[in-house]
Amino acid sequence: MIEIDGSMGEGGGQVLRSALSLSCLTGQAFHIYNIRKNRSKSGLMRQHLMAVQAAARISSANVAGDRLGSPELSFLPDRITPGEYSFDIGTAGSATLVLQTVIPPLLAARKASRITVIGGTHVPFSPSWNYFEEIFWPSIARLGVRGETAARSFGFYPKGGGRVGCTVEPAEVLAPYLVRERGRLTRLSIVSAVGNLPRAIAERQLHSALSTLKGRLERGLPMDIETRELTIFGQGTFIFIKGEYEHAVAGFTALGERGKPAEAVGAEAARELLEHHESGEPIDPHLADQLVLYLARASAGSLFRTSRLTSHLATNLLVAGYFLELACRVEGSEGGPGAVVITPIPE
Ligand SMILES: Nc1ncnc2c1ncn2[C@@H]1O[C@H](COP(=O)(O)OP(=O)(O)OP(=O)(O)O)[C@@H](O)[C@H]1O
């Protein structure tokens, strides 16, 4: 049984989720302790527990310690069963993080699967649905992942209730990923949205983003700009900015919250985009960590450059090393730009 210290690296839920994915994928059991030890509410929270239950359902796993607040867990997967799955988090816990947990093992199944998750789609510290669908999904599609994404509704903190999902076709081996350069910025898209709040808030978010970006991007850049009113439970706002480069896409989401001015929301996403853009690098800091589990399964070595090396990236590389024979090299230091080289070692 693989022993994992859940407080290693970034020490958050990601250590657990990546271990669940890789355990299902490789059939190796693991025991994790110190789960989210340094977080203010340590142990398994609802969203993490849902990831455990989802991974257990698709792999008919034997599990011990799967309760709220638990600091440790043992997970013994059996066989991956493809099929139709629906997981209801019951809170605004992140739906995209649950999807990201089960996609890698379901790719290794013999038949296609359809997964639906009910929960938060635009919640802090996780990929927004727009990010999942427009940045993460096209990036894994480039590695050979086939399937479709679908969103029935969005869910915000604290009510959740968004319903999103995807289908995944079996993909035995994935293509290597080589992204050293991004090429020119060819298009910018901005979606600014509100649910059960005045449309004027979405417009203020948008104007603030546009004035932050003014004069900082190429002249005459094609732009798609949209404000949206969403039908959701509860209330919420977000802005999502996508930069399409010749060889990469990058995305930045900012969320509204009580007491945070709409102008701050718009400026936050725009500043993140500018920071990435001005680095000259292709892969945004979030995609960098989210790609690791896929590159670890590619048929040959991969290399990409990112605008910021994060502790999430370092953590995923560490966890992948527990389950797979890999040679990983990171060039650069945390917080700055750098390169990641991942080479699977054939058995
Ligand atoms: N704005 C964002 N856009 C895209 N992806 C994001 C964004 N914010 C966070 N993520 C991704 O969400 C994941 C969050 O992992 P993390 O371990 O922090 O989650 P968690 O389970 O909420 O952890 P914890 O509550 O223990 O801190 C990472 O893969 C990170 O790249």
The ligand as an SDF file (V2000), in Angstrom:
LIG
                    3D

 31 33  0  0  0  0  0  0  0  0999 V2000
   -8.8610   30.6070  -10.8000 N   0  0  0  0  0  0  0  0  0  0  0  0
   -8.5960   29.3420  -11.1290 C   0  0  0  0  0  0  0  0  0  0  0  0
   -8.6750   28.9620  -12.4230 N   0  0  0  0  0  0  0  0  0  0  0  0
   -8.3990   27.6810  -12.7720 C   0  0  0  0  0  0  0  0  0  0  0  0
   -8.0450   26.7220  -11.9100 N   0  0  0  0  0  0  0  0  0  0  0  0
   -7.9510   27.0410  -10.6150 C   0  0  0  0  0  0  0  0  0  0  0  0
   -8.2240   28.3710  -10.1530 C   0  0  0  0  0  0  0  0  0  0  0  0
   -8.0370   28.4020   -8.8100 N   0  0  0  0  0  0  0  0  0  0  0  0
   -7.6640   27.1490   -8.4400 C   0  0  0  0  0  0  0  0  0  0  0  0
   -7.6150   26.3310   -9.5250 N   0  0  0  0  0  0  0  0  0  0  0  0
   -7.2340   24.9080   -9.5470 C   0  0  0  0  0  0  0  0  0  0  0  0
   -7.9900   24.2120   -8.5750 O   0  0  0  0  0  0  0  0  0  0  0  0
   -7.1840   23.2250   -7.9220 C   0  0  0  0  0  0  0  0  0  0  0  0
   -7.2400   23.5400   -6.4170 C   0  0  0  0  0  0  0  0  0  0  0  0
   -6.5370   22.6130   -5.6320 O   0  0  0  0  0  0  0  0  0  0  0  0
   -6.5160   22.7660   -4.0210 P   0  0  0  0  0  0  0  0  0  0  0  0
   -5.7420   21.6610   -3.4490 O   0  0  0  0  0  0  0  0  0  0  0  0
   -6.1340   24.1600   -3.6640 O   0  0  0  0  0  0  0  0  0  0  0  0
   -8.0250   22.5620   -3.7700 O   0  0  0  0  0  0  0  0  0  0  0  0
   -8.9040   22.3430   -2.5070 P   0  0  0  0  0  0  0  0  0  0  0  0
   -9.3640   20.9520   -2.4320 O   0  0  0  0  0  0  0  0  0  0  0  0
   -9.9560   23.4050   -2.5820 O   0  0  0  0  0  0  0  0  0  0  0  0
   -7.8670   22.5630   -1.3790 O   0  0  0  0  0  0  0  0  0  0  0  0
   -7.8970   23.1150    0.0500 P   0  0  0  0  0  0  0  0  0  0  0  0
   -9.2800   23.5370    0.4450 O   0  0  0  0  0  0  0  0  0  0  0  0
   -7.4400   21.9600    0.7990 O   0  0  0  0  0  0  0  0  0  0  0  0
   -6.9210   24.2470   -0.0680 O   0  0  0  0  0  0  0  0  0  0  0  0
   -5.8080   23.3230   -8.5580 C   0  0  0  0  0  0  0  0  0  0  0  0
   -5.7170   22.3880   -9.6130 O   0  0  0  0  0  0  0  0  0  0  0  0
   -5.7860   24.7420   -9.1430 C   0  0  0  0  0  0  0  0  0  0  0  0
   -4.9580   24.9040  -10.2780 O   0  0  0  0  0  0  0  0  0  0  0  0
  1  2  1  0
  2  3  1  0
  2  7  2  0
  3  4  2  0
  4  5  1  0
  5  6  2  0
  6  7  1  0
  6 10  1  0
  7  8  1  0
  8  9  2  0
  9 10  1  0
 10 11  1  0
 11 12  1  0
 11 30  1  0
 12 13  1  0
 13 14  1  0
 13 28  1  0
 14 15  1  0
 15 16  1  0
 16 17  2  0
 16 18  1  0
 16 19  1  0
 19 20  1  0
 20 21  2  0
 20 22  1  0
 20 23  1  0
 23 24  1  0
 24 25  2  0
 24 26  1  0
 24 27  1  0
 28 29  1  0
 28 30  1  0
 30 31  1  0
M  END
$$$$
